[in-house]
């Protein structure tokens, strides 16, 4: 559902911030969060251009994507 909304925003020409929130002991397994973000990027496919690479901001793993101009 959320990826469908993100796809709608991308189609309109807006940027989207993808965030994965970690709670408690989840911080011990950051690779799980990277897997979720990579799956989302794969599903959005050629429509997007990654504007900011995936990185931690506190307990959140974030990346910013925008529409591909082509």
Secondary structure, DSSP 8 states (H G I E B T S, - for coil): -HHHHHHHHHHHT--EEEEEE--GGGGG-HHHHHHHHHHHHHHHGGGEEEEEEEEEETTEEEEEEEE---
